């Protein structure tokens, strides 16, 4: 009997066909996440090599010193991303509280003898002469996973402000951000605050609670700005067009000059003049300036486009997520990585004052790269579960 004369066979074939279609769509989503992440990391390695070659050579590490260091971190981070992606979503839900506790513990280490200051911020730990790490990067990931788990657990109570704010905001987020702020790293705190708001928004918290959180955050930022002479000097200097060439305006001005020198098509890969010790943090916070100088406006726009595409794919993952946990975690990670990317770019082009945040997945920096890669692994884990969930929904509807 043909499938056309057998309704049961036709239904079975339809279910198989639809299931295959959903699997293909899912595979495309997961493949897109892998592809964009690997593309950004690969591009970052090339640009780190170019931006750090001169300073690495002067430091006695050879032209490839910066590249080897960053490549080592990538070789650690990529397997961890694959491992995180292979984990079931239930793993992240089950261990969320432990991860948050570990993140807080690591951040506390910066206030022990292991802690060191970098550019005035006590946000690093140093073990011996060869190992250093920035615990706040690990805390970002732990915080967003924990928020997702708490929102899922309290789902029946959401809609009441006290349950939306406790314990996610008080004491959770306040404790995490406060520990980082004690190290005087306001730039990282602002990114973490945006991450929290993003996780709460996509996790379905009410507008009333979000309004209270945003208002409190804005007032806190204003307070910590006006009570810090250094931050106020940077803000006022930025408002004055970074005219203090020999002082606080040096880095911002040289970053803009590097961008302007690139023109439409750039001076060519490796041809930057700014990286010859004219631009501080050329391979880190200001690597976008080197991208613009060497690859021109076209190259800079392509970098922006990659982050935009990554955001769109993450939005698709959020829309297909099984529950509030997946939506909150992916939303938080999206605001973290995409938001931080655009803050970094805004600093380089002169829209914002210098904040000291790297360009995710591209800038040099081991802890930041590894944390972002593991975060992308968690997003992929949720994307895979979302695909399974969509397939279950579709098959359930057909069976009815």
N, C-alpha and C positions, 0 to 999 in steps of 0.2 A: 504494500500500500504506500502511496506517495505521501510526502509530508503535507501536500496541499489538500488531500482527502482525509487527513487525520488531525483534528484540532489539537489533540494532546501532543503529537509530534511537533506540530507547528509552534505550540506554546513553548515546548522544550527548546526548539531551535532558536526561538526569539530570545528566551532567557540566556542561552549560550551566547548568542550574537551580542546582546546588550551587555552581558558580563564582559565579553572580550573587548567591546568598545570602551567600557568604563575602565578596564585594566589598561588599555592603550592610552586613554586620557590621563590616567593616574601616572603611568610610566612617563608620559611626556612632562607632567608636572615635576615629578621627582628628578627626571633627567635634566630638566631646565634648572632646578636648584643646584644639582651637581655641576652642570656645565658653567653656569654663571660664577659660582664660587671658585671653581678651578681656574676659570679665565681671569678673574680678579687677582687670585693669588699668583698665577703665572706672570701676569702683567706687572704685579707688584715686585716680583723678584727681578725682573728686567730693570724696572725703574730704580729699585734700591741699589742695584749694581751701578747704574749710571750716576745716581745722586751721591753715593757714598764712596766712589772710587778714589777721589782725590784725598778726602780726609782719612780714609783707611790707609792709603799709601803713606801719607805724612805720619800717621800713627805707628808705622812700621808693620802693618798687617797686610801689605800688598794691595794691589788694585781690587782684588776679589774678596778682601776680608769681610766687608759688609754683606756681600752676597752669600758667602759660605755660612755666616752666622744666621742670616734670615732663612736660608735654605734648610738649615738644621732644624729650626723651629717649625718650618712647613712640614718636614719629614716626621716630626713628632705630632703635629696637629692633624695632618690628614688621616693617619690611621685612627686617631681618637675620634675624628668626625665620622668615619665609617663605622666605628664601634657604637657611637651614640646613635647613628641612624639605624643600626640593626637592632637596637634595644626596643622592646615593646613599650608603648606609652604607659602601661601600668607600672613599669620600672620607675619612671620619673615621678609618677604620682606617689608611689610607695616610699621613695627615698627623698622626697622634696624637703622634709623637715631636717633630715640629716645633712643634706647638701647645704641648706641655709646655715645650719650651725657650723659646718666646716668653713663656709665662706666668711662668717663673722670671726671665727677663730683665727683664720689666716690674716684677716684685716687687723686684728689686734696685735699681730706680731710686729707691725710697723712701729709700735710704741715700746718694743723691747730693744735690747742692744742689737738685734738683727736689723732694725729699721734704719734707713738712711734717707737723707734729703737729696732730691734731684731738682735743680732749679727752684729751690725754696719750698718744695712740696715734700712732706714726709709721707710718702705713699709707696715706698719700695722697701723690700727686704733684701739683704745681701748676705750670702753664705760663702765665706772664703773670698777669693779674688775672681772667680770665674762664673759664679751663679748669682743672678739677681732676678727678682720677679716683682710684679705689681699685683698684689692681692685683690685690689678693687676690681680688676677685670674678671677674676673668678667670682667675686661677690655679685657682679652684675647678672651672670648666668644663674647663680644659685637663687638670687632674689626673684627673678622672673618666674622660675619654675615653682618656687614656693608660693608666690602670689596665685598662680594658676591652681595649685592644689588646694589652697585655702578657699578660693572662690568656689571651686567645685564642691568642697565639703559643706560650705555654708549656703549653697544654692537656694534651699527652701526659705532662708531668712533674708536673702538679698531684696532690696527695696526699702529696707529700714536703714537709715543712715548709720546708726551705731554698729550694725552688723557689717556694713560696707566699709567702715573705717577701722574697726577693731577685729582682728589684730593686724590687718594688712598695712594700714598706715601707722596706727599707734598700737603697739610699739615697733612693729616690724620694719617698715620702710624708714621711719625716723631714726631707728637705731642704726641701720645699715648706712644711711646717708650721713648720719652724725659722725660715725667712726671715720668715714672718708674725709669729712669736712674738718675733723680735728687735725688731720694731716695737712690742712690748708689747700686742698685741691678742689677749688670751687668748680672748675671746668668739668671734672669727672662727676661731681655731685649733680650738676645740671643735667648731664646726660642720663644719670641714674634716675633723677626725678622724672625726666621725660619718659624713660622706660616704664616707671611705675604707672604714670598716667596712661600710657599706651596700653599696658596690660589691663588696667582697670576699665578703660573705655571698651576695648574689644571683648573683655570678660563680661560686659553687660551691666556695669555699675551705673546707678542712676545719675542723671545730669546734675541733680542737686548736690550729691556727694562729690562729683567731679569738680563742680564749681567751687566748693569749699576747699578742695585740695589745691586747685590751681591758684586760687586767691592766696591761700597760705604759702604756697611755693613762691609766688611773685613777691610777697611781702618779705619772706625770708631772704631771697636773693638781694632785694634792695637793702635790707639790713646788713648783710655781710659785705655788700659793696661799700656802703658809706662808712662802715667801721674799719675798713682796711685801707690805709694810705696808699699801699702799692696798687691795689685794684682800682681805686679811684684815679690814681695817676694814669694807669693804662686806659681807663675809660675816657677820661678827659683828653688824654693825648690822641686817642682815636677820633674823638669828636673834633679835635683841632687838625685833623688830617695827617696825624703821625708826623708832625713837622719837626719833632725832636730827633733829627737825623742821627746824632751821635749817642743817643740814649735809648729810651723805650721805643722810639719809632724806627730804629734800625732794621729790625727783622721784618716788620710790616711793610716798610718802604721797599726793601730789597725783594720781598716776595712779589709785590706788584710790578716792580721793574722787570723781574724775570718773566712774568706773564706777558707784559707788554713787549718784551724783546722777542718773544716767540712768533708774533704776528699770526698769520692765518695757518701756515703749514709748519712753523717751528724752524729751529736752527739745525735740526737733525739729532737723532739719538746719540747721546754722548757729547754733544756740542755745547752744553750749558756753560755759561760763564759764572753764573751765580753760585754754583757748587764749589768754586775755587775759594772757599772760606769766606765768601761774601754773605751767604745766607745761612744763619744758624738753623740747625735741625732740618737741613735740606732733604735728608732721607727719611724724616719722620713727620713732624707736624706740618712741614711746608713742602712735602713732596709734590703736592699738586702744582706748586709754582714751577718746579722742574719739569713736570709733565707739560705744562703750558708753554714753557720756554723751548723745550726740545721737540715737542710734537705739535705745537701751535694750538690755535683755537679749535681746529678739527679734532685733535687728540683729546683736548680737555672736554669737548662736548661728548665724545664717545665714552669717556669715563663716566660722565654724568648719566648718559643713556643707560649704561650697564647697571647703575644703581637704581634707576627708574624701572627698568625691566625686572630687576630682583624684587623691588617693592610690589610690582603687579603680580608676580608669581606668588609672593607671600600672601597677598590679599586673596588670591584664589585658594590657597591652603586654608586660610581663615574661614572662608565661605563654606568649605567642604569639611571642616573639622567636626569630629563626633560630638564634642561637648564643650562646656565652658572652659575647661582646662586647656584644651588645644587652642581655642581662640585667644585666650589671654596670653599664653606663652608665645605663640607665633606673633601676636600683635606687639607684645613687649619687645621681642627680639627684633622685629621689623623697625620699631621706633628707635631702638638702640643703634642698630647698624646703619640704617638709612638716614636716621636723624643725625647721628654723629658724622656721617659722611658729608651731609650738607652743611652742618656747622663748621666742619673743617674747611670746606670749600668757601663758605661765606667769610671765614677769617682770612683766607689767602687773598680773596678778591677785594677785601676791605670793607665788607658789609658789617662784620662784627669785629670787636677788638680781639687781640690774641688771647686765646683761652687754653692752649696747650693740650688739644685733643688730636690724636692721630687719625689718618684716613683709614677706615677699617679694611682689612684684608690686603691693603696695598702698602701702607707705611711700614718701615722697619720697627721691630719691637716684638719680642718673643711671646710674652704673656698675652698681649692684646691679640696677636694672630691666633694663638692656640685657643683662647677663649672664644673668639669669633667663629673658628672652625667647629669647635664642639657645639656652640649654639646653633650653627647651621645643621649639624648632625641631629640635634633635637628637633629642629623644624622639619627635617626630612622624615624622622620617625613619626611625627604627627601627620605629615602629608601622606605617608603610606597607610597609616591607620584611617585617615579621612577617606582615602580611596576605597578601602575595605568597607567602611561605613556606608558610603554612597552606593556601593554594589549591593550591600545587604538591603538598603532601602528600596532600590530598584527591583530586586528580586522579590521582596516582600509584596510590593504593589502588584507585580505581575501575577503572583500566586493568588492574590485576592481577586 
